[in-house]
Amino acid sequence: MTSFGTLMYTWAKGRLVGTDTKGNRYYTERSAAKNRRTKRWVIFNGPAEASTIPSEWHAWLHYTADKPLTDMPRQPWQKPHEANATGSAGAYLPPGHDLRGGQRERAAGDYEAWQP
């Protein structure tokens, strides 16, 4: 949840730059800053979770790019952005994990345990 102070600052000084596919909104200061970089920030659509920010907006937020990289064509090998699911129901659990029954395949026959 966005704090009241951030919402007031956004209302008073913010200029909407754009939104991403998740509904996060990205802002910058309306007027150019004197003797410092112009502030950039995001207001999340839902809980504040940094891993929901796609790479094209991450580059802009961290001053790596002057403008969002949303105009760049997507390559066929690029997957859609997904938030980090660690600790949630959608987290990856490898075969043999306790939450997947704790049973895994036996090691291959070419495995030899290390002996000192």
CYANA upper distance limits for C-alpha pairs under 8 A (distance plus 0.5 A):
  1 MET  CA     44 PHE  CA      8.33
  1 MET  CA     46 GLY  CA      7.18
  1 MET  CA     47 PRO  CA      6.16
  1 MET  CA     48 ALA  CA      7.00
  2 THR  CA      6 THR  CA      7.11
  2 THR  CA      7 LEU  CA      7.43
  2 THR  CA     43 ILE  CA      7.29
  2 THR  CA     44 PHE  CA      7.95
  2 THR  CA     48 ALA  CA      8.09
  3 SER  CA      7 LEU  CA      6.94
  4 PHE  CA      8 MET  CA      6.70
  5 GLY  CA      9 TYR  CA      6.62
  6 THR  CA     10 THR  CA      6.52
  7 LEU  CA     11 TRP  CA      6.61
  8 MET  CA     12 ALA  CA      6.59
  9 TYR  CA     13 LYS  CA      6.24
  9 TYR  CA     14 GLY  CA      7.35
 10 THR  CA     14 GLY  CA      4.84
 10 THR  CA     15 ARG  CA      8.06
 10 THR  CA     27 TYR  CA      8.08
 13 LYS  CA     29 GLU  CA      6.08
 13 LYS  CA     30 ARG  CA      6.30
 13 LYS  CA     31 SER  CA      8.38
 14 GLY  CA     27 TYR  CA      6.31
 14 GLY  CA     28 THR  CA      6.05
 14 GLY  CA     29 GLU  CA      5.28
 14 GLY  CA     30 ARG  CA      6.10
 15 ARG  CA     27 TYR  CA      5.86
 15 ARG  CA     28 THR  CA      5.87
 15 ARG  CA     29 GLU  CA      6.35
 15 ARG  CA     30 ARG  CA      5.77
 16 LEU  CA     25 ARG  CA      7.65
 16 LEU  CA     26 TYR  CA      6.51
 16 LEU  CA     27 TYR  CA      5.07
 16 LEU  CA     28 THR  CA      7.21
 17 VAL  CA     25 ARG  CA      8.22
 17 VAL  CA     26 TYR  CA      6.05
 17 VAL  CA     27 TYR  CA      5.80
 17 VAL  CA     28 THR  CA      7.28
 18 GLY  CA     25 ARG  CA      6.47
 18 GLY  CA     26 TYR  CA      5.98
 18 GLY  CA     27 TYR  CA      7.86
 19 THR  CA     23 GLY  CA      6.37
 19 THR  CA     24 ASN  CA      5.99
 19 THR  CA     25 ARG  CA      4.95
 19 THR  CA     26 TYR  CA      6.52
 20 ASP  CA     24 ASN  CA      6.13
 20 ASP  CA     25 ARG  CA      7.38
 20 ASP  CA     54 PRO  CA      8.18
 20 ASP  CA     57 TRP  CA      8.35
 22 LYS  CA     45 ASN  CA      7.50
 22 LYS  CA     52 THR  CA      8.12
 23 GLY  CA     44 PHE  CA      7.86
 23 GLY  CA     45 ASN  CA      5.90
 24 ASN  CA     42 VAL  CA      7.24
 24 ASN  CA     43 ILE  CA      6.37
 24 ASN  CA     44 PHE  CA      5.07
 24 ASN  CA     45 ASN  CA      5.40
 24 ASN  CA     53 ILE  CA      8.29
 25 ARG  CA     42 VAL  CA      6.12
 25 ARG  CA     43 ILE  CA      5.76
 25 ARG  CA     44 PHE  CA      7.01
 25 ARG  CA     45 ASN  CA      8.04
 26 TYR  CA     40 ARG  CA      7.89
 26 TYR  CA     41 TRP  CA      6.37
 26 TYR  CA     42 VAL  CA      4.95
 26 TYR  CA     43 ILE  CA      6.96
 27 TYR  CA     40 ARG  CA      6.17
 27 TYR  CA     41 TRP  CA      5.84
 27 TYR  CA     42 VAL  CA      6.58
 27 TYR  CA     43 ILE  CA      8.46
 28 THR  CA     38 THR  CA      7.39
 28 THR  CA     39 LYS  CA      6.13
 28 THR  CA     40 ARG  CA      4.93
 28 THR  CA     41 TRP  CA      6.97
 29 GLU  CA     33 ALA  CA      8.40
 29 GLU  CA     38 THR  CA      6.64
 29 GLU  CA     39 LYS  CA      6.33
 29 GLU  CA     40 ARG  CA      7.42
 32 ALA  CA     38 THR  CA      6.48
 33 ALA  CA     37 ARG  CA      6.69
 33 ALA  CA     38 THR  CA      5.64
 40 ARG  CA     61 LEU  CA      6.39
 41 TRP  CA     61 LEU  CA      7.14
 43 ILE  CA     48 ALA  CA      8.46
 44 PHE  CA     48 ALA  CA      6.11
 44 PHE  CA     49 GLU  CA      8.16
 49 GLU  CA     53 ILE  CA      8.50
 51 SER  CA     82 GLU  CA      8.43
 51 SER  CA     83 ALA  CA      5.48
 51 SER  CA     84 ASN  CA      6.20
 52 THR  CA     81 HIS  CA      8.43
 52 THR  CA     82 GLU  CA      7.33
 52 THR  CA     83 ALA  CA      5.11
 52 THR  CA     84 ASN  CA      7.94
 53 ILE  CA     57 TRP  CA      6.97
 53 ILE  CA     58 HIS  CA      6.64
 53 ILE  CA     83 ALA  CA      8.19
 54 PRO  CA     58 HIS  CA      6.61
 54 PRO  CA     81 HIS  CA      6.35
 55 SER  CA     59 ALA  CA      6.63
 55 SER  CA     81 HIS  CA      8.39
 56 GLU  CA     60 TRP  CA      7.35
 56 GLU  CA     68 PRO  CA      6.36
 56 GLU  CA     69 LEU  CA      5.16
 56 GLU  CA     70 THR  CA      6.49
 57 TRP  CA     61 LEU  CA      6.63
 57 TRP  CA     68 PRO  CA      6.02
 57 TRP  CA     69 LEU  CA      7.27
 57 TRP  CA     70 THR  CA      8.12
 58 HIS  CA     62 HIS  CA      6.72
 59 ALA  CA     63 TYR  CA      6.81
 59 ALA  CA     64 THR  CA      5.41
 59 ALA  CA     65 ALA  CA      6.05
 59 ALA  CA     68 PRO  CA      7.69
 59 ALA  CA     69 LEU  CA      8.18
 60 TRP  CA     64 THR  CA      6.31
 60 TRP  CA     65 ALA  CA      5.36
 60 TRP  CA     66 ASP  CA      6.79
 60 TRP  CA     67 LYS  CA      6.40
 60 TRP  CA     68 PRO  CA      5.69
 60 TRP  CA     69 LEU  CA      8.00
 65 ALA  CA     69 LEU  CA      8.01
 74 ARG  CA     78 GLN  CA      7.06
 85 ALA  CA     89 ALA  CA      8.11
 85 ALA  CA     90 GLY  CA      6.15
 85 ALA  CA     91 ALA  CA      5.32
 85 ALA  CA     92 TYR  CA      8.21
 86 THR  CA     90 GLY  CA      8.07
 86 THR  CA     91 ALA  CA      5.43
 86 THR  CA     92 TYR  CA      7.93
 87 GLY  CA     91 ALA  CA      6.69
 93 LEU  CA     97 HIS  CA      6.59
 93 LEU  CA     99 LEU  CA      8.08
 93 LEU  CA    100 ARG  CA      7.66
 95 PRO  CA    100 ARG  CA      7.46
 95 PRO  CA    102 GLY  CA      8.34
 95 PRO  CA    103 GLN  CA      7.89
 95 PRO  CA    104 ARG  CA      6.34
 96 GLY  CA    100 ARG  CA      6.88
 96 GLY  CA    101 GLY  CA      7.19
 96 GLY  CA    102 GLY  CA      5.00
 96 GLY  CA    103 GLN  CA      5.11
 96 GLY  CA    104 ARG  CA      4.70
 96 GLY  CA    105 GLU  CA      8.24
 97 HIS  CA    101 GLY  CA      7.17
 97 HIS  CA    102 GLY  CA      5.50
 97 HIS  CA    103 GLN  CA      7.88
 97 HIS  CA    104 ARG  CA      8.48
 98 ASP  CA    102 GLY  CA      4.61
 98 ASP  CA    103 GLN  CA      8.31
107 ALA  CA    111 TYR  CA      7.17
